[in-house]
Amino acid sequence: MDNNTDHGHGHGHGHGHEHEHGEAGGLRGWVRSVFKPHSHDAADSIDSALEASREGIRAVKISLAGLGVTAIAQAALVVFTGSVALLADTIHNFSDALTAVPLWIAFALSRRPANRRYTYGFGRAEDLAGVFIVAMIALSAVVAGYESVRRLLDPRPLEHLGVLIVAGVIGFAGNELVALYRIRVGRQIGSAALVADGLHARTDGFTSLAVVVGALGVLAGFPLADPIVGLVITVAILVVLKGAATDIYRRLMDAIDPALLDAAEQTINTTTGVESIEEVRLRWSGHRIRGEVSIVVDPGLSLVQAHNIANETQHRLLHELPKLDAVTVHVSPRDTDDTDYHAVLAHHSVPTFPARSS
């Protein structure tokens, strides 16, 4: 017997699964958060799928506007100075701001209902947008590295240093504010793609920061400071790329935080009437989670009683696990000495319950 129902009512209970970690504070903690943002699949808040999609679209719109203002401010300095280098950086910021458009489309698609072809809905569009964003981060690293090496081999004097510093500060501040906002909202709604887009904005901020540090180095009498800083920034972008690519890869491969699986197991085992667990499987689809659970109950129960246990199991899971959108609960009677209720499946390869990692 299977029990599969989408969770339609709000559940704002404050007993979601959380993790407490001792993290380094101060400058060290900030640096760690920049290069490897701390996140868990077991998010702290619980939102409906539509609310989360709307929040994601809102974040994309606001951050797109923020990056647009940043690029326009830099464009004004281009007009004032006529700097070709600054023009290139401004065009780069404009083009990178538009990478939010695929994510916007993905969030809009995720709100569409499932149909007979896409029976699980369109949540995966969000993860596909994440692949595109990761590719853009990789491209940023390639461009930054290429330009740095080119300037090392063919040094050229920087002009309008004061203006370049101002433009770099504007670019870094705008991109970093957008990055912080996207990453925060991405964690809240469970969107790996939105977090990756925030990391993409952060890499653009690194590029602008390189302009500032390089110009300061030139002012201090070290003309090779600009390309050397560029190489350092390239390494920083590669570190960010690794984290973003890992998150998106895990989503596409249906990876889940083992702690979330532990929380599901704990909830099921403490549900009245459940004797044991045969299987628990969870996977992300965009910023929502779907689950499949198989439980064992007393074979002497009536169909209605077993169904009630399945309902209670499902209801508790939907309340206890953040971002869980729907879960199917299958009920099996406990095998007895006289009867093996799974004998008909013996010649099939039946998946086993994932064991706890030691």
Contacts in CASP RR format, 6 or more apart in sequence:
PFRMAT RR
TARGET T0000
AUTHOR 0000-0000-0000
METHOD contacts of the structure
MODEL  1
MDNNTDHGHGHGHGHGHEHEHGEAGGLRGWVRSVFKPHSHDAADSIDSAL
EASREGIRAVKISLAGLGVTAIAQAALVVFTGSVALLADTIHNFSDALTA
VPLWIAFALSRRPANRRYTYGFGRAEDLAGVFIVAMIALSAVVAGYESVR
RLLDPRPLEHLGVLIVAGVIGFAGNELVALYRIRVGRQIGSAALVADGLH
ARTDGFTSLAVVVGALGVLAGFPLADPIVGLVITVAILVVLKGAATDIYR
RLMDAIDPALLDAAEQTINTTTGVESIEEVRLRWSGHRIRGEVSIVVDPG
LSLVQAHNIANETQHRLLHELPKLDAVTVHVSPRDTDDTDYHAVLAHHSV
PTFPARSS
1 303 0 8 1.000
1 306 0 8 1.000
1 307 0 8 1.000
1 310 0 8 1.000
1 330 0 8 1.000
1 331 0 8 1.000
2 310 0 8 1.000
2 328 0 8 1.000
2 329 0 8 1.000
2 330 0 8 1.000
2 331 0 8 1.000
3 307 0 8 1.000
3 310 0 8 1.000
3 311 0 8 1.000
3 313 0 8 1.000
3 314 0 8 1.000
3 328 0 8 1.000
3 329 0 8 1.000
3 330 0 8 1.000
3 331 0 8 1.000
4 326 0 8 1.000
4 327 0 8 1.000
4 328 0 8 1.000
4 329 0 8 1.000
5 314 0 8 1.000
5 326 0 8 1.000
6 325 0 8 1.000
6 326 0 8 1.000
7 318 0 8 1.000
7 324 0 8 1.000
7 325 0 8 1.000
7 326 0 8 1.000
8 48 0 8 1.000
10 48 0 8 1.000
11 46 0 8 1.000
11 318 0 8 1.000
11 319 0 8 1.000
12 46 0 8 1.000
13 46 0 8 1.000
13 319 0 8 1.000
15 319 0 8 1.000
15 320 0 8 1.000
16 42 0 8 1.000
16 44 0 8 1.000
16 46 0 8 1.000
16 263 0 8 1.000
16 320 0 8 1.000
16 321 0 8 1.000
16 322 0 8 1.000
17 42 0 8 1.000
17 259 0 8 1.000
17 260 0 8 1.000
17 263 0 8 1.000
17 320 0 8 1.000
17 321 0 8 1.000
17 322 0 8 1.000
18 42 0 8 1.000
18 44 0 8 1.000
19 40 0 8 1.000
19 42 0 8 1.000
19 259 0 8 1.000
21 38 0 8 1.000
23 29 0 8 1.000
23 32 0 8 1.000
23 38 0 8 1.000
24 32 0 8 1.000
32 38 0 8 1.000
34 202 0 8 1.000
35 236 0 8 1.000
35 239 0 8 1.000
35 240 0 8 1.000
36 239 0 8 1.000
36 243 0 8 1.000
37 183 0 8 1.000
37 187 0 8 1.000
37 195 0 8 1.000
37 199 0 8 1.000
39 187 0 8 1.000
39 195 0 8 1.000
39 247 0 8 1.000
40 257 0 8 1.000
40 259 0 8 1.000
40 260 0 8 1.000
41 190 0 8 1.000
41 256 0 8 1.000
41 257 0 8 1.000
41 259 0 8 1.000
41 260 0 8 1.000
41 284 0 8 1.000
41 289 0 8 1.000
41 323 0 8 1.000
42 257 0 8 1.000
42 259 0 8 1.000
42 260 0 8 1.000
42 263 0 8 1.000
42 321 0 8 1.000
42 322 0 8 1.000
43 187 0 8 1.000
43 188 0 8 1.000
43 189 0 8 1.000
43 190 0 8 1.000
43 322 0 8 1.000
43 323 0 8 1.000
44 188 0 8 1.000
44 322 0 8 1.000
45 188 0 8 1.000
45 322 0 8 1.000
46 322 0 8 1.000
46 323 0 8 1.000
47 55 0 8 1.000
47 188 0 8 1.000
47 189 0 8 1.000
47 323 0 8 1.000
49 110 0 8 1.000
49 111 0 8 1.000
49 287 0 8 1.000
49 288 0 8 1.000
49 325 0 8 1.000
50 111 0 8 1.000
52 189 0 8 1.000
52 190 0 8 1.000
52 191 0 8 1.000
52 287 0 8 1.000
52 288 0 8 1.000
52 323 0 8 1.000
53 107 0 8 1.000
53 108 0 8 1.000
53 110 0 8 1.000
53 111 0 8 1.000
53 287 0 8 1.000
54 111 0 8 1.000
55 185 0 8 1.000
55 188 0 8 1.000
55 189 0 8 1.000
56 107 0 8 1.000
56 185 0 8 1.000
56 186 0 8 1.000
56 189 0 8 1.000
56 191 0 8 1.000
56 194 0 8 1.000
57 104 0 8 1.000
57 107 0 8 1.000
57 108 0 8 1.000
58 185 0 8 1.000
59 181 0 8 1.000
59 182 0 8 1.000
59 185 0 8 1.000
59 186 0 8 1.000
59 194 0 8 1.000
60 100 0 8 1.000
60 103 0 8 1.000
60 104 0 8 1.000
60 107 0 8 1.000
60 182 0 8 1.000
60 194 0 8 1.000
60 197 0 8 1.000
61 104 0 8 1.000
62 181 0 8 1.000
63 100 0 8 1.000
63 178 0 8 1.000
63 181 0 8 1.000
63 182 0 8 1.000
63 197 0 8 1.000
63 198 0 8 1.000
63 201 0 8 1.000
64 97 0 8 1.000
64 100 0 8 1.000
64 101 0 8 1.000
64 104 0 8 1.000
66 174 0 8 1.000
66 177 0 8 1.000
66 178 0 8 1.000
67 93 0 8 1.000
67 96 0 8 1.000
67 97 0 8 1.000
67 100 0 8 1.000
67 174 0 8 1.000
67 175 0 8 1.000
67 178 0 8 1.000
67 201 0 8 1.000
68 93 0 8 1.000
68 94 0 8 1.000
68 97 0 8 1.000
69 174 0 8 1.000
70 93 0 8 1.000
70 170 0 8 1.000
70 171 0 8 1.000
70 173 0 8 1.000
70 174 0 8 1.000
70 175 0 8 1.000
70 178 0 8 1.000
71 90 0 8 1.000
71 93 0 8 1.000
71 94 0 8 1.000
71 97 0 8 1.000
73 170 0 8 1.000
73 171 0 8 1.000
74 86 0 8 1.000
74 89 0 8 1.000
74 90 0 8 1.000
74 93 0 8 1.000
74 167 0 8 1.000
74 168 0 8 1.000
74 170 0 8 1.000
74 171 0 8 1.000
75 90 0 8 1.000
77 83 0 8 1.000
77 86 0 8 1.000
77 163 0 8 1.000
77 166 0 8 1.000
77 167 0 8 1.000
77 170 0 8 1.000
78 86 0 8 1.000
78 87 0 8 1.000
78 90 0 8 1.000
80 163 0 8 1.000
81 160 0 8 1.000
81 163 0 8 1.000
82 160 0 8 1.000
83 159 0 8 1.000
83 160 0 8 1.000
83 163 0 8 1.000
83 164 0 8 1.000
85 158 0 8 1.000
85 159 0 8 1.000
85 164 0 8 1.000
86 160 0 8 1.000
86 163 0 8 1.000
86 164 0 8 1.000
86 167 0 8 1.000
89 167 0 8 1.000
89 168 0 8 1.000
89 207 0 8 1.000
89 208 0 8 1.000
89 211 0 8 1.000
90 167 0 8 1.000
92 143 0 8 1.000
92 204 0 8 1.000
92 207 0 8 1.000
93 171 0 8 1.000
93 175 0 8 1.000
93 204 0 8 1.000
93 208 0 8 1.000
96 136 0 8 1.000
96 140 0 8 1.000
96 200 0 8 1.000
96 201 0 8 1.000
96 204 0 8 1.000
99 132 0 8 1.000
99 133 0 8 1.000
99 136 0 8 1.000
99 197 0 8 1.000
99 200 0 8 1.000
100 197 0 8 1.000
102 129 0 8 1.000
102 132 0 8 1.000
102 133 0 8 1.000
103 126 0 8 1.000
103 129 0 8 1.000
103 130 0 8 1.000
103 133 0 8 1.000
103 193 0 8 1.000
103 194 0 8 1.000
103 197 0 8 1.000
105 125 0 8 1.000
105 129 0 8 1.000
106 123 0 8 1.000
106 125 0 8 1.000
106 126 0 8 1.000
106 128 0 8 1.000
106 129 0 8 1.000
106 130 0 8 1.000
106 193 0 8 1.000
107 126 0 8 1.000
109 122 0 8 1.000
109 123 0 8 1.000
109 125 0 8 1.000
110 121 0 8 1.000
110 122 0 8 1.000
110 123 0 8 1.000
110 125 0 8 1.000
110 126 0 8 1.000
110 286 0 8 1.000
110 287 0 8 1.000
112 121 0 8 1.000
112 122 0 8 1.000
113 121 0 8 1.000
114 120 0 8 1.000
114 121 0 8 1.000
114 122 0 8 1.000
115 121 0 8 1.000
120 285 0 8 1.000
120 290 0 8 1.000
121 285 0 8 1.000
123 285 0 8 1.000
123 286 0 8 1.000
123 287 0 8 1.000
123 288 0 8 1.000
124 285 0 8 1.000
124 286 0 8 1.000
125 286 0 8 1.000
126 191 0 8 1.000
126 192 0 8 1.000
126 193 0 8 1.000
126 286 0 8 1.000
126 287 0 8 1.000
127 192 0 8 1.000
127 193 0 8 1.000
127 248 0 8 1.000
127 251 0 8 1.000
127 252 0 8 1.000
127 284 0 8 1.000
127 286 0 8 1.000
129 193 0 8 1.000
130 192 0 8 1.000
130 193 0 8 1.000
130 196 0 8 1.000
130 197 0 8 1.000
130 248 0 8 1.000
131 248 0 8 1.000
131 252 0 8 1.000
133 193 0 8 1.000
133 196 0 8 1.000
133 197 0 8 1.000
133 200 0 8 1.000
133 244 0 8 1.000
133 248 0 8 1.000
134 196 0 8 1.000
134 241 0 8 1.000
134 244 0 8 1.000
134 245 0 8 1.000
134 248 0 8 1.000
136 200 0 8 1.000
137 196 0 8 1.000
137 199 0 8 1.000
137 200 0 8 1.000
137 203 0 8 1.000
137 237 0 8 1.000
137 240 0 8 1.000
137 241 0 8 1.000
137 244 0 8 1.000
137 245 0 8 1.000
138 241 0 8 1.000
138 245 0 8 1.000
140 200 0 8 1.000
140 203 0 8 1.000
140 204 0 8 1.000
140 207 0 8 1.000
140 237 0 8 1.000
141 203 0 8 1.000
141 234 0 8 1.000
141 237 0 8 1.000
141 238 0 8 1.000
141 241 0 8 1.000
144 206 0 8 1.000
144 207 0 8 1.000
144 210 0 8 1.000
144 230 0 8 1.000
144 233 0 8 1.000
144 234 0 8 1.000
144 237 0 8 1.000
145 230 0 8 1.000
145 231 0 8 1.000
145 234 0 8 1.000
147 227 0 8 1.000
147 230 0 8 1.000
148 227 0 8 1.000
148 228 0 8 1.000
148 230 0 8 1.000
148 231 0 8 1.000
148 233 0 8 1.000
148 234 0 8 1.000
149 227 0 8 1.000
149 231 0 8 1.000
150 227 0 8 1.000
151 226 0 8 1.000
151 227 0 8 1.000
152 224 0 8 1.000
152 227 0 8 1.000
152 228 0 8 1.000
152 231 0 8 1.000
155 223 0 8 1.000
155 224 0 8 1.000
155 227 0 8 1.000
157 218 0 8 1.000
157 223 0 8 1.000
158 164 0 8 1.000
158 214 0 8 1.000
158 215 0 8 1.000
158 218 0 8 1.000
158 226 0 8 1.000
161 215 0 8 1.000
161 218 0 8 1.000
161 219 0 8 1.000
162 215 0 8 1.000
164 211 0 8 1.000
164 212 0 8 1.000
164 215 0 8 1.000
165 211 0 8 1.000
165 212 0 8 1.000
165 215 0 8 1.000
165 216 0 8 1.000
167 208 0 8 1.000
167 211 0 8 1.000
168 208 0 8 1.000
168 209 0 8 1.000
168 211 0 8 1.000
168 212 0 8 1.000
169 208 0 8 1.000
169 212 0 8 1.000
170 208 0 8 1.000
171 204 0 8 1.000
171 205 0 8 1.000
171 208 0 8 1.000
172 205 0 8 1.000
172 206 0 8 1.000
172 208 0 8 1.000
172 209 0 8 1.000
172 212 0 8 1.000
174 205 0 8 1.000
175 201 0 8 1.000
175 202 0 8 1.000
175 204 0 8 1.000
175 205 0 8 1.000
175 208 0 8 1.000
176 201 0 8 1.000
176 202 0 8 1.000
176 205 0 8 1.000
178 198 0 8 1.000
178 201 0 8 1.000
179 198 0 8 1.000
179 199 0 8 1.000
179 201 0 8 1.000
179 202 0 8 1.000
179 205 0 8 1.000
182 194 0 8 1.000
182 195 0 8 1.000
182 197 0 8 1.000
182 198 0 8 1.000
182 201 0 8 1.000
183 194 0 8 1.000
183 195 0 8 1.000
183 198 0 8 1.000
183 199 0 8 1.000
185 191 0 8 1.000
185 194 0 8 1.000
186 192 0 8 1.000
186 194 0 8 1.000
186 195 0 8 1.000
186 287 0 8 1.000
187 195 0 8 1.000
189 287 0 8 1.000
190 284 0 8 1.000
190 286 0 8 1.000
190 287 0 8 1.000
190 323 0 8 1.000
191 286 0 8 1.000
191 287 0 8 1.000
192 247 0 8 1.000
192 248 0 8 1.000
192 250 0 8 1.000
192 251 0 8 1.000
192 284 0 8 1.000
192 286 0 8 1.000
192 287 0 8 1.000
193 248 0 8 1.000
193 286 0 8 1.000
194 287 0 8 1.000
195 244 0 8 1.000
195 247 0 8 1.000
196 244 0 8 1.000
196 247 0 8 1.000
196 248 0 8 1.000
199 240 0 8 1.000
199 243 0 8 1.000
199 244 0 8 1.000
200 244 0 8 1.000
202 240 0 8 1.000
203 236 0 8 1.000
203 237 0 8 1.000
203 240 0 8 1.000
203 241 0 8 1.000
206 233 0 8 1.000
206 236 0 8 1.000
206 237 0 8 1.000
206 240 0 8 1.000
207 233 0 8 1.000
207 237 0 8 1.000
209 233 0 8 1.000
210 226 0 8 1.000
210 229 0 8 1.000
210 230 0 8 1.000
210 232 0 8 1.000
210 233 0 8 1.000
211 226 0 8 1.000
213 225 0 8 1.000
213 229 0 8 1.000
214 225 0 8 1.000
214 226 0 8 1.000
214 229 0 8 1.000
214 230 0 8 1.000
215 226 0 8 1.000
216 225 0 8 1.000
217 225 0 8 1.000
217 226 0 8 1.000
217 229 0 8 1.000
218 225 0 8 1.000
218 226 0 8 1.000
249 255 0 8 1.000
251 284 0 8 1.000
251 286 0 8 1.000
254 283 0 8 1.000
254 284 0 8 1.000
256 282 0 8 1.000
256 283 0 8 1.000
256 284 0 8 1.000
256 289 0 8 1.000
258 356 0 8 1.000
258 357 0 8 1.000
260 282 0 8 1.000
260 289 0 8 1.000
260 321 0 8 1.000
261 280 0 8 1.000
261 282 0 8 1.000
261 354 0 8 1.000
262 356 0 8 1.000
263 320 0 8 1.000
263 321 0 8 1.000
264 280 0 8 1.000
264 282 0 8 1.000
264 293 0 8 1.000
264 317 0 8 1.000
264 320 0 8 1.000
264 321 0 8 1.000
265 277 0 8 1.000
265 280 0 8 1.000
265 356 0 8 1.000
267 313 0 8 1.000
267 316 0 8 1.000
267 317 0 8 1.000
267 320 0 8 1.000
267 321 0 8 1.000
268 274 0 8 1.000
268 277 0 8 1.000
268 280 0 8 1.000
268 293 0 8 1.000
268 295 0 8 1.000
268 313 0 8 1.000
268 316 0 8 1.000
268 317 0 8 1.000
269 277 0 8 1.000
271 295 0 8 1.000
271 309 0 8 1.000
271 312 0 8 1.000
271 313 0 8 1.000
271 316 0 8 1.000
272 309 0 8 1.000
272 312 0 8 1.000
273 297 0 8 1.000
273 298 0 8 1.000
273 309 0 8 1.000
274 295 0 8 1.000
274 296 0 8 1.000
274 297 0 8 1.000
274 309 0 8 1.000
274 313 0 8 1.000
275 295 0 8 1.000
275 296 0 8 1.000
275 297 0 8 1.000
275 298 0 8 1.000
275 334 0 8 1.000
276 295 0 8 1.000
276 296 0 8 1.000
276 334 0 8 1.000
277 293 0 8 1.000
277 294 0 8 1.000
277 295 0 8 1.000
277 296 0 8 1.000
277 353 0 8 1.000
278 294 0 8 1.000
278 295 0 8 1.000
278 296 0 8 1.000
278 330 0 8 1.000
278 332 0 8 1.000
278 353 0 8 1.000
279 292 0 8 1.000
279 293 0 8 1.000
279 294 0 8 1.000
279 330 0 8 1.000
279 351 0 8 1.000
279 352 0 8 1.000
279 353 0 8 1.000
279 354 0 8 1.000
280 291 0 8 1.000
280 292 0 8 1.000
280 293 0 8 1.000
280 294 0 8 1.000
280 353 0 8 1.000
280 354 0 8 1.000
281 291 0 8 1.000
281 292 0 8 1.000
281 293 0 8 1.000
281 354 0 8 1.000
282 289 0 8 1.000
282 290 0 8 1.000
282 291 0 8 1.000
282 292 0 8 1.000
282 321 0 8 1.000
282 324 0 8 1.000
283 289 0 8 1.000
283 290 0 8 1.000
283 291 0 8 1.000
284 323 0 8 1.000
285 325 0 8 1.000
287 323 0 8 1.000
288 323 0 8 1.000
288 324 0 8 1.000
288 325 0 8 1.000
289 321 0 8 1.000
289 323 0 8 1.000
289 324 0 8 1.000
289 325 0 8 1.000
290 324 0 8 1.000
290 325 0 8 1.000
290 326 0 8 1.000
290 327 0 8 1.000
291 324 0 8 1.000
291 326 0 8 1.000
291 327 0 8 1.000
291 328 0 8 1.000
292 327 0 8 1.000
292 328 0 8 1.000
292 330 0 8 1.000
293 313 0 8 1.000
293 314 0 8 1.000
293 317 0 8 1.000
293 327 0 8 1.000
293 328 0 8 1.000
293 329 0 8 1.000
293 330 0 8 1.000
294 329 0 8 1.000
294 330 0 8 1.000
294 331 0 8 1.000
294 332 0 8 1.000
294 353 0 8 1.000
295 309 0 8 1.000
295 310 0 8 1.000
295 313 0 8 1.000
295 329 0 8 1.000
295 330 0 8 1.000
295 331 0 8 1.000
295 332 0 8 1.000
296 331 0 8 1.000
296 332 0 8 1.000
296 333 0 8 1.000
296 334 0 8 1.000
297 306 0 8 1.000
297 309 0 8 1.000
297 331 0 8 1.000
297 332 0 8 1.000
297 333 0 8 1.000
297 334 0 8 1.000
298 333 0 8 1.000
298 334 0 8 1.000
299 333 0 8 1.000
299 334 0 8 1.000
299 336 0 8 1.000
299 339 0 8 1.000
299 341 0 8 1.000
300 333 0 8 1.000
301 309 0 8 1.000
301 333 0 8 1.000
306 331 0 8 1.000
306 333 0 8 1.000
307 331 0 8 1.000
309 331 0 8 1.000
310 329 0 8 1.000
310 330 0 8 1.000
310 331 0 8 1.000
311 329 0 8 1.000
313 329 0 8 1.000
314 327 0 8 1.000
314 329 0 8 1.000
317 324 0 8 1.000
317 327 0 8 1.000
318 324 0 8 1.000
318 327 0 8 1.000
332 341 0 8 1.000
332 342 0 8 1.000
333 341 0 8 1.000
335 341 0 8 1.000
335 342 0 8 1.000
340 346 0 8 1.000
342 350 0 8 1.000
END
